[in-house]
Amino acid sequence: MSTSGSAVSGRLAGKVAIVTGAARGMGAAIAQRFIEEGAIVALTDVLPEVQATAAALGPRATAYLHDVADEACWREIEAELTAKHGGIDVLVNNAGVLMFKDLLSTSAADLRKLLEVNVVGTFLGMQVVGAGMVARKRGSIVNNSSADGFEGANSLCAYVATKFAVRGMTKVAALEFGPHGVRVNSVHPGGINTPMANPQNVPVEYLNQAFRQYAAGRVGSPVEAANCFVFLASDESSYCMGAELAVDGGLTAGHYYWGFPGAPEGMQGPRPV
């Protein structure tokens, strides 16, 4: 990752942004796209690798070690950035954890762990950073929910619960903050090839086979998801409030009936036994 050139321009030129969970994967891609579009970006994460990620993005990127479930840590980062830059224009609540366990095997402790990061972390970000935005009468908050915030999936009871919660909190914040000039929206990625979703680093060619039943017929890249965050962070989305932007290659659009008209090539004949 690199950013070059002295002139600052782009769709986010001059905006100050926080991106949580930015050490790798989708968060790192969002931070990179924000930098490319002219923003000043604070990358936060519990992973120390966030330091190297920020360093590779150049002087407009700064790294913070940050537990999103820690309110005091939120307040320290918000105060430091506000003192340095005069305020925060964009918050991306991206930090999240994923766990695969069927419902009967999921403990209350498992559920609480995911709630702390995915729900409490998002809530604190909106509350702490959102307060400054409301006071300044401008800002954009983009919450990273999931395609699993629209529908259920086996082995994802705790994760699905948290992502539905993020979706709901986004609606409430949009209603409460909207009259004060602050927009709150959610992005719902699905099938994005990140270290969290693909911890074994399975080759893309193999992963694509598992996504043949969706409209895109392949997995998505972190940059493809990051582009949606750029839109919602920018002034181009000025009339988007409480919107749900799916970036999932059609995962939540539906599925194909094998052998019927309209199915992709290769699904037109009889289904293999």
Sequence and secondary structure as in RCSB ss.txt:
>XXXX:A:sequence
MSTSGSAVSGRLAGKVAIVTGAARGMGAAIAQRFIEEGAIVALTDVLPEVQATAAALGPRATAYLHDVADEACWR
EIEAELTAKHGGIDVLVNNAGVLMFKDLLSTSAADLRKLLEVNVVGTFLGMQVVGAGMVARKRGSIVNNSSADGF
EGANSLCAYVATKFAVRGMTKVAALEFGPHGVRVNSVHPGGINTPMANPQNVPVEYLNQAFRQYAAGRVGSPVEA
ANCFVFLASDESSYCMGAELAVDGGLTAGHYYWGFPGAPEGMQGPRPV
>XXXX:A:secstr
     S   STTTT EEEEES SSHHHHHHHHHHHHTT EEEEEESSTTHHHHHHHH TTEEEEE  TT HHHHH
HHHHHHHHHHS   EEEE       B GGG  HHHHHHHIIIIIIHHHHHHHHHHHHHHHHT EEEEEE  GGGT
S  TTBHHHHHHHHHHHHHHHHHHHHHGGGTEEEEEEEE SB  TTT TT   HHHHHHHTTTSTT S B HHHH
HHHHHHHHSGGGTT SS EEEESTTTTT    TTSTTS TTSSS    
